Each structure stands twice: as C-alpha cells, then as structure tokens.
C-alpha cells in the first residue's frame, strides 16, 4: 500500500485547505493517508541567527522526514494576501535548511481553495512555479473556488469540480 501525506497549508483549526487535501488524498486507490497539521510544526520564525545558535529545529526535521516517508504529497495551499500562509512558509523555510529540495522529488498533487471565486489561484500559480525548484514533482493541480458553496459534508458537491479532480487524480501513478 502506498503512503500519501495530506497537508493543508494553513494553521486554521478548521482549515478548508486541510479539508480539501484530505478529500483529494482519499481519492487515490490502494493508499494510506497520513494528515500533517501545520499546528504540530509550530516553530519560531526562521532566521539564520536562530539556526546558527540552536541548529535545525527538531520539528523541521520531523516534517522533512514525514515528506521523505511519502509516496505522494497532496498539498492544498491557503492564500493569505496573495501568497502562502506564514505558518506554511515558516515550516518550508526551516525544512529547506535541511535540504533545498525539501519535497525530495516526491510526486505532488497541488491544490488550493478559498471562500472566493478565484479559489486561491494566485498562491497556486506561485507554488506551481516555485515548488519544482524545491524538489516537488508536481503531477497535477486543481483549484476549488467558492469553497463553502462547492464543498459540504467532507466532499465536493459540485459534480463538474468533483469530476475534474477525480480525472486529475486518475492520471497520477503511485
């Protein structure tokens, strides 16, 4: 059985991006899903001074090791002011000090959603351009607009968006 790591790129306890990541990860057949919650990786804001004084934060190493244990990463990014959330960026900054190729050449399904009509399109675009340089093998991407309208009871309720996501998942070989 393959292992999928699902991550919502937000520290919100009720993260809509975590909900979407879990849903999408569970669409893969013959896979076990492990959910990483960014709240479990709460570290001081990265700085080279902190790294010099204290070394790599142990939580950054744990996050990096979890990524390394995956056969696939399903990551749904929250959009804060047009970019990644500070919580996600901080984990990424710390983990990148272990290896600049933080995602370790793992296949990735990259997602975004938001309450608005653009569905996190700006942060998704940023990540699609940036993550390959950080070791992600982005195999597909998907944006779900107007989350609260199109996602209810743990699933996408708009059949067009549901079919689009299922089609993308079906093209990703684990």
C-alpha positions in Angstrom: 0.0 0.0 0.0 1.3 3.5 -0.9 1.5 6.3 1.6 0.1 9.7 0.9 0.8 12.7 3.0 -2.0 15.2 3.0 -1.2 18.8 4.1 -3.4 21.8 4.4 -1.2 24.9 4.1 -2.9 26.8 6.9 -2.8 26.9 10.7 -6.5 27.3 11.0 -8.0 24.5 13.1 -10.9 24.3 10.7 -8.8 24.8 7.6 -10.8 24.5 4.4 -7.5 23.6 2.6 -6.9 20.7 5.0 -10.4 19.5 4.3 -9.7 19.6 0.6 -6.3 17.9 0.9 -7.8 15.1 2.9 -10.7 14.6 0.4 -8.3 14.6 -2.5 -5.8 12.2 -0.8 -8.6 9.7 -0.2 -9.5 9.6 -3.9 -6.3 7.6 -4.5 -6.8 3.8 -4.6 -4.8 1.4 -2.5 -3.2 4.2 -0.5 -3.0 5.0 3.2 -3.4 8.7 4.1 -1.5 10.5 6.8 -2.6 14.0 7.6 0.0 16.6 8.7 -1.4 19.5 10.6 0.8 22.6 10.5 -0.1 23.3 14.1 2.0 20.3 15.0 5.0 22.1 13.5 4.8 25.4 15.3 8.3 26.8 15.4 9.8 30.3 15.9 10.1 32.4 12.8 13.0 31.1 10.8 16.2 33.2 10.9 19.8 32.3 10.2 20.7 33.6 13.6 18.3 31.1 15.3 19.7 28.3 13.1 23.3 29.3 14.0 22.5 29.4 17.7 20.3 26.4 18.0 20.7 24.3 14.9 17.8 23.0 12.8 14.6 22.9 14.8 13.6 19.3 15.6 10.1 19.9 14.3 11.6 20.9 10.9 13.4 17.6 10.9 10.2 15.7 11.7 8.4 17.5 8.9 11.2 16.8 6.4 11.3 13.1 7.5 7.5 12.8 7.0 7.8 14.1 3.5 10.6 11.6 2.9 8.3 8.7 4.0 5.6 9.6 1.5 5.0 8.0 -1.9 2.9 11.1 -2.8 2.2 14.5 -1.3 -1.3 16.2 -1.5 -0.9 19.8 -0.6 -3.6 22.4 -0.5 -2.4 25.9 0.0 -4.3 28.7 1.8 -3.9 32.1 0.2 -3.0 34.9 2.6 -2.6 38.2 0.9 -1.8 36.5 -2.4 0.8 34.1 -1.1 1.4 31.2 1.2 0.3 31.4 4.8 3.0 32.5 7.2 2.7 29.2 9.0 3.3 27.1 5.9 6.2 29.4 4.7 7.9 29.1 8.1 7.8 25.3 8.0 9.1 25.4 4.5 11.8 27.8 5.4 13.0 25.7 8.3 12.8 22.4 6.3 14.6 23.9 3.3 17.7 24.3 5.6 17.9 20.5 5.8 17.7 20.2 2.0 16.8 22.9 -0.5 14.9 20.1 -2.3 12.5 19.9 0.6 9.9 17.9 -1.3 12.6 15.2 -2.1 11.4 14.6 -5.7 8.1 13.2 -4.4 5.1 13.2 -6.7 2.7 16.0 -5.7 -0.9 17.0 -6.2 -1.0 20.7 -5.6 -4.4 22.2 -4.6 -5.8 25.5 -3.4 -9.2 26.7 -2.3 -10.8 29.7 -0.8 -14.2 31.1 0.0 -13.8 33.4 -3.0 -14.4 32.9 -6.7 -10.7 32.6 -7.6 -10.1 29.6 -5.3 -6.6 30.5 -4.3 -5.5 30.8 -7.9 -2.7 33.3 -7.1 -1.0 31.1 -4.5 -1.4 28.1 -6.7 0.3 29.8 -9.6 3.2 30.9 -7.3 3.6 27.3 -6.0 3.5 25.8 -9.5 6.4 28.0 -10.5 8.4 27.6 -7.3 7.9 24.1 -5.9 9.8 22.2 -8.7 12.9 24.1 -7.6 12.2 22.8 -4.2 12.1 19.2 -5.3 8.4 18.7 -6.0 7.4 16.6 -8.9 4.0 18.3 -9.5 1.9 15.8 -11.3 -1.4 17.8 -11.2 -3.0 20.9 -9.8 -6.6 21.9 -9.0 -8.3 25.0 -7.6 -11.7 24.8 -6.0 -13.5 28.2 -6.0 -16.1 29.3 -3.5 -15.4 26.5 -1.1 -18.5 26.8 1.1 -20.7 26.6 -2.0 -18.9 23.6 -3.6 -17.7 21.5 -0.6 -20.1 20.1 2.0 -20.1 17.1 4.4 -16.5 16.3 3.6 -16.7 16.2 -0.2 -17.0 18.3 -3.3 -20.7 18.6 -4.1 -20.4 20.3 -7.5 -20.2 17.4 -10.0 -18.1 19.3 -12.5 -15.4 20.1 -10.0 -15.6 16.6 -8.5 -15.1 15.0 -11.9 -12.2 17.4 -12.7 -10.4 16.5 -9.5 -11.0 12.8 -10.0 -9.7 12.9 -13.5 -6.5 14.6 -12.3 -6.0 12.0 -9.5 -6.5 9.2 -12.1 -3.6 10.4 -14.1 -1.1 10.3 -11.1 0.7 7.0 -10.9 2.0 6.0 -7.5 
